[in-house]
Amino acid sequence: MSLPLLTRSLRGPQLSKTVRYSLTTTTRYQSTTTTNNNTAKPATTSTTSTTPKPTTTTSTSSSSSPSTKTTPTLKDLLDTPPSPTNPTEDRIDWTRSFHGLSATPFPKECADILLAPTDPEEVEIKPDGILYLPEIKYRRILNKAFGPGGWGLVPRSESIVTPKMVTRELVSVARGEQDYFSPDGIPTATEGCRSNALVRCCKDLGIASELWDPRWIRKFKAQYTREAFVEHVVNKRKTKIWVRKDDTVGYPWKETKF
C-alpha cells in the first residue's frame, strides 16, 4: 500500500542552486577574459624583438575561447537528487528504490476517489483543441485520497537542459518536460517540469483518465466547446481557436469574422 512513491522535490533549494550556478559561471567567464587581456599586452610589445610563436598561439586561443563561452550552455543544473549515506529499511533511497511499488492495492475508499468520473465543469481546453485538467486539481484529488503529506514527488535524475526545454525523471516513473525561452526562465521551467511529471504519474493512478479517451474527448468537444475565429490585437494575425461555450475569448485575441 505504498504506491504514493510520487515523494518530494523542494523547489526552494533548486531555485537557489540554479541561481548560484549562473553566478559562478558569470564570474568564471569574467576572470578568464581579464587574464587573457593581461597576457595579451606583453605578447604584442615583445612580438618584434622575440619569437612570434607565443604571440600567434596565445592570440588565437584567447580569441576563440571567449567566442565559445559568449552564450553558455547549461548542461547541468547541479541538482542531482541527494541520497542517504547508509540506506536501510528505515531510510529508503527514493532516488533509486522502487520499494513498496504495487505491493498491495489501495483501499476501496482511496480507489473510489482516484477513479471518480471527471467533472466536465473542471476540464479546460487549449486554443489548439487539447483538453486538460489544471495541475492543481490533480493535487487536490491526491490530497483527498491520501491526505496532505501522504504522497509526494521524488526526482530520479538531474534536470536535462536543452536549448528550449527542461526535462527531469520523477518517480512513478514519468519524465516531465517544460519549454522555456531564456536561461532566466529555467527555475520556472523546472517547476513546470515537475507539474508535468505529476500529471503523467496521475494517469497511472486512473485520475482523469477520460482525457485520454478519444470518444469521451469528441463528445466533450461537441457538448461544451466551440471554435472561434479570432484576431491578434497586436500583430493582427487571424486564426481559429477552441474555447469553452461558457467562456469568452481573452487577450491577446479578440473574436472576429473572416
CORGI-V348979 format. One record per residue. RES is the residue in three letters. BURIAL is # if it has 24 or more other C-alpha atoms within 12 Angstrom, else .. Layout:
# CORGI-V348979
{{RES/BURIAL} {RES/BURIAL}}
This chain:
# CORGI-V348979
{{MET/.} {SER/.} {LEU/#} {PRO/#} {LEU/#} {LEU/#} {THR/#} {ARG/#} {SER/#} {LEU/.} {ARG/.} {GLY/.} {PRO/.} {GLN/#} {LEU/#} {SER/.} {LYS/.} {THR/#} {VAL/#} {ARG/.} {TYR/#} {SER/#} {LEU/.} {THR/.} {THR/.} {THR/.} {THR/.} {ARG/.} {TYR/.} {GLN/.} {SER/.} {THR/.} {THR/.} {THR/.} {THR/.} {ASN/.} {ASN/.} {ASN/.} {THR/.} {ALA/#} {LYS/.} {PRO/.} {ALA/#} {THR/.} {THR/.} {SER/.} {THR/.} {THR/.} {SER/.} {THR/.} {THR/.} {PRO/.} {LYS/.} {PRO/.} {THR/.} {THR/.} {THR/.} {THR/#} {SER/#} {THR/.} {SER/.} {SER/#} {SER/.} {SER/.} {SER/.} {PRO/.} {SER/.} {THR/.} {LYS/.} {THR/.} {THR/.} {PRO/#} {THR/.} {LEU/#} {LYS/.} {ASP/.} {LEU/#} {LEU/#} {ASP/#} {THR/.} {PRO/#} {PRO/.} {SER/.} {PRO/.} {THR/.} {ASN/.} {PRO/.} {THR/.} {GLU/.} {ASP/.} {ARG/.} {ILE/.} {ASP/#} {TRP/#} {THR/#} {ARG/#} {SER/#} {PHE/.} {HIS/#} {GLY/.} {LEU/.} {SER/.} {ALA/.} {THR/.} {PRO/.} {PHE/.} {PRO/.} {LYS/.} {GLU/.} {CYS/#} {ALA/.} {ASP/.} {ILE/#} {LEU/#} {LEU/#} {ALA/.} {PRO/.} {THR/#} {ASP/.} {PRO/.} {GLU/.} {GLU/.} {VAL/#} {GLU/#} {ILE/#} {LYS/.} {PRO/.} {ASP/.} {GLY/#} {ILE/.} {LEU/#} {TYR/#} {LEU/#} {PRO/.} {GLU/#} {ILE/.} {LYS/#} {TYR/#} {ARG/#} {ARG/.} {ILE/#} {LEU/#} {ASN/.} {LYS/.} {ALA/#} {PHE/#} {GLY/.} {PRO/.} {GLY/.} {GLY/.} {TRP/#} {GLY/#} {LEU/#} {VAL/#} {PRO/#} {ARG/#} {SER/#} {GLU/#} {SER/#} {ILE/#} {VAL/#} {THR/#} {PRO/.} {LYS/.} {MET/#} {VAL/#} {THR/#} {ARG/#} {GLU/#} {LEU/#} {VAL/#} {SER/#} {VAL/#} {ALA/#} {ARG/#} {GLY/#} {GLU/#} {GLN/#} {ASP/#} {TYR/.} {PHE/.} {SER/.} {PRO/#} {ASP/.} {GLY/.} {ILE/#} {PRO/#} {THR/#} {ALA/#} {THR/#} {GLU/#} {GLY/#} {CYS/#} {ARG/#} {SER/#} {ASN/#} {ALA/#} {LEU/#} {VAL/#} {ARG/#} {CYS/#} {CYS/#} {LYS/#} {ASP/.} {LEU/#} {GLY/#} {ILE/#} {ALA/#} {SER/#} {GLU/#} {LEU/#} {TRP/.} {ASP/.} {PRO/.} {ARG/.} {TRP/.} {ILE/#} {ARG/.} {LYS/.} {PHE/#} {LYS/#} {ALA/.} {GLN/.} {TYR/#} {THR/#} {ARG/#} {GLU/#} {ALA/#} {PHE/.} {VAL/#} {GLU/.} {HIS/.} {VAL/.} {VAL/.} {ASN/.} {LYS/.} {ARG/.} {LYS/.} {THR/.} {LYS/#} {ILE/#} {TRP/#} {VAL/#} {ARG/#} {LYS/.} {ASP/.} {ASP/.} {THR/.} {VAL/#} {GLY/.} {TYR/.} {PRO/.} {TRP/#} {LYS/.} {GLU/#} {THR/.} {LYS/.} {PHE/.}}
